[in-house]
């Protein structure tokens, strides 16, 4: 176990070297200015260079300059022993969003779990060679069969919607209906979340449910001014809160098996009735949290994710 922990720490350190630990601010500078050169300037020199670049915005480019003040500046100074510019940062802007590091994040996550996992398996004797690694990966992917089948039919559904333009038609008609009944405001997310709860009772796969609902409701709610990020956050509330009361969830049988260890007479109906109060509590709690986070406090639901969306077809 100790060896696996060391492997995880070393892998994380490798990612820090690749991504670079520095917090940066985007500054508009003239062409030919390198990140290393700009980082060595004083605040006055940086302000003068930014003012000069603003006179010719056509040739200026944003460059990520390390933050020197506040908590982020303190973290930058603490991590100054690590190379400032990660090799997988954006080569021109010195940012992580976007960057080659984020574009390869799936591979990074894979490496992060494979290396410590193999070290742990090797130390406990469950993995002795590459064949054991392949068998372990195959066993993990064996549960993807149901998902692949669902994706096939979901793809046909999406393709038919695109071919017939039903998605666009329903989105426009639905948006007009919402405006007509005065539901073109933040309250629209309550019936949307409840609808997702109901659909989740019959369609347990989150990705398959999103494939069915997104082509209609994402453009519909975008038309009345809400961003896809906020729409998906609301969708996840409806999708997650009824998972524990639907037999269609892939892990429902496993939950029932564990519950039967404590009550051998427990059935599906009893389990659903037991979990129903928790489901309702989660639903109400998440809706309140969603409205406080997004609309009361105005906090983005993700990095660079706006709450409102300026639809080009509106007005």
C-alpha positions as a Markdown table, in Angstrom:
| # | Residue | x | y | z |
|---|---|---|---|---|
| 1 | Unk | 0.0 | 0.0 | 0.0 |
| 2 | Unk | 2.9 | 2.3 | 0.8 |
| 3 | Unk | 4.4 | 1.7 | -2.6 |
| 4 | Unk | 1.1 | 2.6 | -4.3 |
| 5 | Unk | 0.9 | 5.9 | -2.4 |
| 6 | Unk | 4.5 | 6.8 | -3.4 |
| 7 | Unk | 3.6 | 6.0 | -7.0 |
| 8 | Unk | 0.5 | 8.2 | -6.9 |
| 9 | Unk | 2.5 | 11.1 | -5.4 |
| 10 | Unk | 5.2 | 10.8 | -8.1 |
| 11 | Unk | 2.6 | 10.6 | -10.8 |
| 12 | Unk | 0.9 | 13.7 | -9.5 |
| 13 | Unk | 4.3 | 15.4 | -9.4 |
| 14 | Unk | 4.8 | 14.5 | -13.0 |
| 15 | Unk | 1.5 | 16.2 | -13.9 |
| 16 | Unk | 2.6 | 19.3 | -12.0 |
| 17 | Unk | 5.8 | 19.4 | -14.1 |
| 18 | Unk | 3.8 | 18.9 | -17.3 |
| 19 | Unk | 1.0 | 21.5 | -16.5 |
| 20 | Unk | 3.1 | 24.0 | -14.6 |
| 21 | Unk | 1.9 | 25.1 | -11.1 |
| 22 | Unk | 1.6 | 28.8 | -11.8 |
| 23 | Unk | -1.6 | 30.8 | -11.5 |
| 24 | Unk | -1.7 | 33.4 | -14.4 |
| 25 | Unk | -3.6 | 36.4 | -15.6 |
| 26 | Unk | -4.1 | 37.0 | -19.3 |
| 27 | Unk | -2.4 | 40.2 | -20.4 |
| 28 | Unk | -2.7 | 41.6 | -24.0 |
| 29 | Unk | 0.8 | 42.1 | -25.3 |
| 30 | Unk | 2.3 | 42.9 | -28.7 |
| 31 | Unk | 3.6 | 40.3 | -31.2 |
| 32 | Unk | 7.0 | 38.8 | -30.5 |
| 33 | Unk | 6.8 | 39.2 | -26.8 |
| 34 | Unk | 7.7 | 35.9 | -25.0 |
| 35 | Unk | 6.2 | 34.7 | -21.8 |
| 36 | Unk | 9.6 | 34.5 | -20.1 |
| 37 | Unk | 10.4 | 38.1 | -21.1 |
| 38 | Unk | 7.1 | 39.5 | -19.9 |
| 39 | Unk | 7.3 | 37.6 | -16.6 |
| 40 | Unk | 10.5 | 39.5 | -15.8 |
| 41 | Unk | 9.0 | 43.0 | -16.2 |
| 42 | Unk | 7.9 | 45.2 | -13.4 |
| 43 | Unk | 4.3 | 46.2 | -13.0 |
| 44 | Unk | 4.9 | 49.6 | -14.7 |
| 45 | Unk | 6.7 | 48.0 | -17.6 |
| 46 | Unk | 3.9 | 45.5 | -18.0 |
| 47 | Unk | 1.2 | 48.2 | -17.9 |
| 48 | Unk | 3.1 | 50.2 | -20.5 |
| 49 | Unk | 3.5 | 47.2 | -22.8 |
| 50 | Unk | -0.2 | 46.4 | -22.4 |
| 51 | Unk | -1.2 | 50.0 | -23.3 |
| 52 | Unk | 1.0 | 49.9 | -26.3 |
| 53 | Unk | -0.5 | 46.6 | -27.5 |
| 54 | Unk | -4.0 | 48.1 | -27.0 |
| 55 | Unk | -3.2 | 50.6 | -29.7 |
| 56 | Unk | -3.0 | 47.9 | -32.3 |
| 57 | Unk | -5.4 | 45.1 | -31.1 |
| 58 | Unk | -5.2 | 43.3 | -34.4 |
| 59 | Unk | -1.7 | 42.1 | -33.8 |
| 60 | Unk | -1.8 | 41.8 | -30.0 |
| 61 | Unk | -2.2 | 38.4 | -28.3 |
| 62 | Unk | -3.1 | 37.4 | -24.7 |
| 63 | Unk | -0.2 | 36.1 | -22.7 |
| 64 | Unk | -0.5 | 34.4 | -19.3 |
| 65 | Unk | 1.6 | 36.2 | -16.7 |
| 66 | Unk | 2.2 | 34.7 | -13.2 |
| 67 | Unk | 0.2 | 36.3 | -10.4 |
| 68 | Unk | 2.4 | 38.0 | -7.8 |
| 69 | Unk | -0.2 | 39.2 | -5.3 |
| 70 | Unk | -2.7 | 37.5 | -2.9 |
| 71 | Unk | -3.0 | 33.8 | -2.1 |
| 72 | Unk | -2.4 | 32.9 | -5.7 |
| 73 | Unk | 0.9 | 34.9 | -5.7 |
| 74 | Unk | 1.9 | 33.1 | -2.5 |
| 75 | Unk | 1.3 | 29.7 | -4.0 |
| 76 | Unk | 3.3 | 30.8 | -7.1 |
| 77 | Unk | 6.3 | 31.8 | -4.9 |
| 78 | Unk | 6.0 | 28.5 | -2.9 |
| 79 | Unk | 6.1 | 26.5 | -6.1 |
| 80 | Unk | 8.8 | 28.6 | -7.7 |
| 81 | Unk | 11.2 | 25.6 | -7.3 |
| 82 | Unk | 9.1 | 23.9 | -10.1 |
| 83 | Unk | 9.7 | 25.1 | -13.7 |
| 84 | Unk | 7.4 | 28.0 | -14.3 |
| 85 | Unk | 6.2 | 27.0 | -17.7 |
| 86 | Unk | 4.8 | 23.4 | -18.0 |
| 87 | Unk | 5.6 | 21.8 | -21.3 |
| 88 | Unk | 1.9 | 21.0 | -21.9 |
| 89 | Unk | 0.7 | 24.6 | -21.3 |
| 90 | Unk | -0.5 | 26.6 | -24.3 |
| 91 | Unk | 2.8 | 27.5 | -26.0 |
| 92 | Unk | 1.7 | 31.1 | -26.9 |
| 93 | Unk | -0.6 | 32.2 | -24.0 |
| 94 | Unk | 0.9 | 30.1 | -21.2 |
| 95 | Unk | -2.5 | 29.1 | -20.0 |
| 96 | Unk | -4.1 | 25.8 | -19.0 |
| 97 | Unk | -7.5 | 26.6 | -20.6 |
| 98 | Unk | -7.1 | 25.8 | -23.4 |
| 99 | Unk | -3.9 | 23.8 | -23.5 |
| 100 | Unk | -2.5 | 20.5 | -24.7 |
| 101 | Unk | -2.6 | 19.3 | -21.1 |
| 102 | Unk | -6.4 | 19.6 | -20.9 |
| 103 | Unk | -6.9 | 18.2 | -24.4 |
| 104 | Unk | -5.1 | 15.1 | -23.1 |
| 105 | Unk | -6.7 | 15.0 | -19.7 |
| 106 | Unk | -8.3 | 11.6 | -20.4 |
| 107 | Unk | -4.9 | 10.0 | -21.0 |
| 108 | Unk | -3.6 | 11.8 | -17.9 |
| 109 | Unk | -6.3 | 10.3 | -15.7 |
| 110 | Unk | -5.6 | 6.9 | -17.2 |
| 111 | Unk | -1.9 | 7.1 | -16.4 |
| 112 | Unk | -2.7 | 8.4 | -12.9 |
| 113 | Unk | -4.7 | 5.3 | -12.0 |
| 114 | Unk | -2.8 | 2.7 | -14.0 |
| 115 | Unk | 0.6 | 3.4 | -12.4 |
| 116 | Unk | -0.4 | 3.3 | -8.7 |
| 117 | Unk | -2.9 | 0.5 | -9.5 |
| 118 | Unk | -0.2 | -1.7 | -11.0 |
| 119 | Unk | 2.2 | -0.9 | -8.2 |
| 120 | Unk | -0.4 | -1.8 | -5.6 |
| 121 | Unk | -1.3 | -5.0 | -7.5 |
| 122 | Unk | 2.4 | -5.9 | -7.7 |
| 123 | Unk | 3.0 | -5.3 | -4.0 |
| 124 | Unk | 0.0 | -7.5 | -2.9 |
| 125 | Unk | 0.7 | -10.2 | -5.5 |
| 126 | Unk | -2.5 | -9.9 | -7.6 |
| 127 | Unk | -0.6 | -8.5 | -10.7 |
| 128 | Unk | 2.6 | -10.2 | -11.8 |
| 129 | Unk | 2.8 | -9.1 | -15.4 |
| 130 | Unk | 1.3 | -7.4 | -18.4 |
| 131 | Unk | -1.3 | -10.2 | -18.8 |
| 132 | Unk | -2.8 | -9.4 | -15.4 |
| 133 | Unk | -3.1 | -5.8 | -16.4 |
| 134 | Unk | -5.0 | -6.7 | -19.6 |
| 135 | Unk | -7.3 | -9.1 | -17.7 |
| 136 | Unk | -8.0 | -6.3 | -15.1 |
| 137 | Unk | -8.9 | -3.8 | -17.8 |
| 138 | Unk | -11.0 | -6.3 | -19.6 |
| 139 | Unk | -13.0 | -7.1 | -16.4 |
| 140 | Unk | -13.5 | -3.4 | -15.8 |
| 141 | Unk | -14.8 | -2.9 | -19.3 |
| 142 | Unk | -17.1 | -5.9 | -19.2 |
| 143 | Unk | -19.8 | -3.8 | -17.6 |
| 144 | Unk | -19.8 | -1.4 | -20.6 |
| 145 | Unk | -21.8 | -3.8 | -22.7 |
| 146 | Unk | -25.2 | -2.4 | -21.6 |
| 147 | Unk | -23.9 | 1.2 | -22.2 |
| 148 | Unk | -22.7 | 0.4 | -25.7 |
| 149 | Unk | -26.1 | -1.1 | -26.6 |
| 150 | Unk | -27.9 | 1.9 | -25.2 |
| 151 | Unk | -25.6 | 4.3 | -27.1 |
| 152 | Unk | -26.4 | 2.5 | -30.4 |
| 153 | Unk | -30.1 | 3.2 | -30.0 |
| 154 | Unk | -29.6 | 6.7 | -28.6 |
| 155 | Unk | -27.4 | 7.5 | -31.7 |
| 156 | Unk | -30.3 | 6.4 | -33.9 |
| 157 | Unk | -32.7 | 8.6 | -31.9 |
| 158 | Unk | -30.4 | 11.6 | -32.2 |
| 159 | Unk | -29.8 | 11.0 | -36.0 |
| 160 | Unk | -33.6 | 10.9 | -36.7 |
| 161 | Unk | -34.1 | 14.1 | -34.7 |
| 162 | Unk | -31.4 | 15.8 | -36.8 |
| 163 | Unk | -32.7 | 14.4 | -40.1 |
| 164 | Unk | -36.3 | 15.4 | -39.4 |
| 165 | Unk | -35.4 | 18.7 | -37.6 |
| 166 | Unk | -37.9 | 17.7 | -34.9 |
| 167 | Unk | -35.4 | 18.8 | -32.3 |
| 168 | Unk | -35.2 | 22.3 | -33.6 |
| 169 | Unk | -39.0 | 22.5 | -34.2 |
| 170 | Unk | -39.8 | 21.3 | -30.7 |
| 171 | Unk | -37.2 | 23.6 | -29.2 |
| 172 | Unk | -38.6 | 26.7 | -30.9 |
| 173 | Unk | -42.3 | 25.7 | -30.2 |
| 174 | Unk | -41.4 | 24.9 | -26.6 |
| 175 | Unk | -39.5 | 28.2 | -26.1 |
| 176 | Unk | -42.5 | 30.1 | -27.5 |
| 177 | Unk | -44.8 | 28.3 | -25.2 |
| 178 | Unk | -42.6 | 29.1 | -22.2 |
| 179 | Unk | -42.6 | 32.7 | -23.1 |
| 180 | Unk | -46.4 | 32.7 | -23.6 |
| 181 | Unk | -47.1 | 31.2 | -20.2 |
| 182 | Unk | -44.6 | 33.5 | -18.5 |
| 183 | Unk | -42.1 | 30.8 | -17.6 |
| 184 | Unk | -39.1 | 32.3 | -19.4 |
| 185 | Unk | -37.3 | 33.0 | -16.2 |
| 186 | Unk | -35.4 | 31.0 | -13.5 |
| 187 | Unk | -38.5 | 29.2 | -12.4 |
| 188 | Unk | -38.4 | 27.2 | -15.6 |
| 189 | Unk | -35.8 | 24.9 | -14.1 |
| 190 | Unk | -38.1 | 23.5 | -11.5 |
| 191 | Unk | -40.4 | 21.7 | -14.0 |
| 192 | Unk | -37.3 | 20.8 | -16.1 |
| 193 | Unk | -35.7 | 19.1 | -13.0 |
| 194 | Unk | -38.9 | 17.3 | -12.2 |
| 195 | Unk | -39.2 | 16.1 | -15.8 |
| 196 | Unk | -35.7 | 14.7 | -15.6 |
| 197 | Unk | -36.6 | 13.0 | -12.3 |
| 198 | Unk | -39.5 | 11.3 | -14.0 |
| 199 | Unk | -37.6 | 10.2 | -17.1 |
| 200 | Unk | -34.8 | 8.8 | -14.9 |
| 201 | Unk | -37.3 | 6.4 | -13.3 |
| 202 | Unk | -37.6 | 4.7 | -16.7 |
| 203 | Unk | -34.2 | 5.3 | -18.3 |
| 204 | Unk | -31.5 | 4.6 | -15.8 |
| 205 | Unk | -28.4 | 5.4 | -17.9 |
| 206 | Unk | -27.4 | 9.1 | -17.4 |
| 207 | Unk | -25.7 | 9.3 | -20.8 |
| 208 | Unk | -28.7 | 7.7 | -22.6 |
| 209 | Unk | -31.1 | 10.0 | -20.8 |
| 210 | Unk | -29.0 | 13.0 | -21.8 |
| 211 | Unk | -28.9 | 11.9 | -25.4 |
| 212 | Unk | -32.7 | 11.8 | -25.4 |
| 213 | Unk | -33.4 | 15.1 | -23.5 |
| 214 | Unk | -30.5 | 17.3 | -24.7 |
| 215 | Unk | -31.5 | 17.7 | -28.4 |
| 216 | Unk | -34.8 | 19.2 | -27.3 |
| 217 | Unk | -34.3 | 21.0 | -24.0 |
| 218 | Unk | -30.8 | 22.4 | -24.4 |
| 219 | Unk | -31.7 | 24.5 | -27.5 |
| 220 | Unk | -35.2 | 25.3 | -26.0 |
| 221 | Unk | -33.7 | 26.7 | -22.8 |
| 222 | Unk | -30.9 | 28.4 | -24.7 |
| 223 | Unk | -33.5 | 30.2 | -26.8 |
| 224 | Unk | -34.9 | 31.8 | -23.6 |
| 225 | Unk | -31.4 | 32.8 | -22.5 |
| 226 | Unk | -29.7 | 30.1 | -20.4 |
| 227 | Unk | -26.3 | 28.6 | -21.1 |
| 228 | Unk | -25.8 | 24.8 | -21.7 |
| 229 | Unk | -23.7 | 24.6 | -18.6 |
| 230 | Unk | -26.5 | 25.7 | -16.3 |
| 231 | Unk | -29.0 | 23.5 | -18.2 |
| 232 | Unk | -26.8 | 20.4 | -17.7 |
| 233 | Unk | -26.3 | 21.3 | -14.0 |
| 234 | Unk | -30.1 | 21.3 | -13.5 |
| 235 | Unk | -30.4 | 18.0 | -15.5 |
| 236 | Unk | -27.9 | 16.3 | -13.2 |
| 237 | Unk | -30.0 | 17.2 | -10.2 |
| 238 | Unk | -33.0 | 15.5 | -11.7 |
| 239 | Unk | -31.0 | 12.6 | -12.9 |
| 240 | Unk | -29.2 | 11.9 | -9.7 |
| 241 | Unk | -31.9 | 12.4 | -7.0 |
| 242 | Unk | -34.1 | 9.5 | -8.2 |
| 243 | Unk | -31.4 | 7.0 | -8.9 |
| 244 | Unk | -31.9 | 5.4 | -5.5 |
| 245 | Unk | -35.6 | 4.7 | -6.1 |
| 246 | Unk | -35.6 | 3.4 | -9.7 |
| 247 | Unk | -35.0 | -0.3 | -10.4 |
| 248 | Unk | -33.6 | 0.8 | -13.8 |
| 249 | Unk | -30.4 | 2.0 | -12.2 |
| 250 | Unk | -27.6 | -0.4 | -13.0 |
| 251 | Unk | -26.5 | -0.7 | -9.4 |
| 252 | Unk | -30.0 | -1.1 | -7.9 |
| 253 | Unk | -29.6 | -4.9 | -7.8 |
| 254 | Unk | -26.3 | -4.6 | -6.0 |
| 255 | Unk | -27.9 | -2.2 | -3.4 |
| 256 | Unk | -30.8 | -4.7 | -2.9 |
| 257 | Unk | -28.3 | -7.5 | -2.4 |
| 258 | Unk | -26.4 | -5.6 | 0.3 |
| 259 | Unk | -29.7 | -4.6 | 2.0 |
| 260 | Unk | -30.8 | -8.2 | 2.0 |
| 261 | Unk | -27.8 | -9.1 | 4.1 |
| 262 | Unk | -29.5 | -7.2 | 7.0 |
| 263 | Unk | -33.1 | -8.1 | 6.2 |
| 264 | Unk | -33.6 | -11.3 | 4.1 |
| 265 | Unk | -37.3 | -10.5 | 3.6 |
| 266 | Unk | -36.5 | -7.2 | 2.0 |
| 267 | Unk | -38.0 | -6.7 | -1.5 |
| 268 | Unk | -37.8 | -4.1 | -4.2 |
| 269 | Unk | -41.0 | -2.2 | -3.0 |
| 270 | Unk | -39.7 | -2.1 | 0.6 |
| 271 | Unk | -36.3 | -0.8 | -0.6 |
| 272 | Unk | -37.9 | 1.9 | -2.7 |
| 273 | Unk | -40.3 | 3.0 | 0.1 |
| 274 | Unk | -37.3 | 3.2 | 2.5 |
| 275 | Unk | -35.2 | 5.3 | 0.1 |
| 276 | Unk | -38.1 | 7.6 | -1.1 |
| 277 | Unk | -37.8 | 10.1 | 1.8 |
| 278 | Unk | -34.1 | 10.4 | 1.1 |
| 279 | Unk | -34.7 | 11.0 | -2.6 |
| 280 | Unk | -37.2 | 13.7 | -1.9 |
| 281 | Unk | -34.9 | 15.4 | 0.6 |
| 282 | Unk | -32.0 | 15.3 | -1.8 |
| 283 | Unk | -34.2 | 16.7 | -4.6 |
| 284 | Unk | -35.4 | 19.7 | -2.5 |
| 285 | Unk | -31.9 | 20.3 | -1.1 |
| 286 | Unk | -30.2 | 20.3 | -4.5 |
| 287 | Unk | -32.9 | 22.6 | -6.0 |
| 288 | Unk | -32.4 | 25.1 | -3.2 |
| 289 | Unk | -28.7 | 24.8 | -3.5 |
| 290 | Unk | -28.9 | 25.2 | -7.3 |
| 291 | Unk | -30.9 | 28.4 | -7.1 |
| 292 | Unk | -28.7 | 29.9 | -4.3 |
| 293 | Unk | -25.5 | 29.1 | -6.2 |
| 294 | Unk | -26.5 | 30.1 | -9.7 |
| 295 | Unk | -29.1 | 32.9 | -9.3 |
| 296 | Unk | -28.8 | 34.2 | -5.7 |
| 297 | Unk | -25.0 | 34.3 | -5.5 |
| 298 | Unk | -24.3 | 34.3 | -9.2 |
| 299 | Unk | -21.4 | 31.8 | -9.0 |
| 300 | Unk | -20.5 | 30.1 | -12.3 |
| 301 | Unk | -21.3 | 26.3 | -12.4 |
| 302 | Unk | -17.9 | 25.7 | -13.9 |
| 303 | Unk | -14.7 | 27.5 | -15.1 |
| 304 | Unk | -15.6 | 30.1 | -17.6 |
| 305 | Unk | -19.2 | 29.0 | -17.7 |
| 306 | Unk | -21.8 | 31.8 | -18.0 |
| 307 | Unk | -25.2 | 31.6 | -16.5 |
| 308 | Unk | -27.0 | 33.4 | -19.3 |
| 309 | Unk | -26.6 | 32.8 | -23.0 |
| 310 | Unk | -27.0 | 35.5 | -25.7 |
| 311 | Unk | -29.0 | 33.6 | -28.4 |
| 312 | Unk | -28.2 | 35.0 | -31.8 |
| 313 | Unk | -31.7 | 34.3 | -33.1 |
| 314 | Unk | -33.4 | 36.2 | -30.3 |
| 315 | Unk | -34.7 | 39.7 | -30.9 |
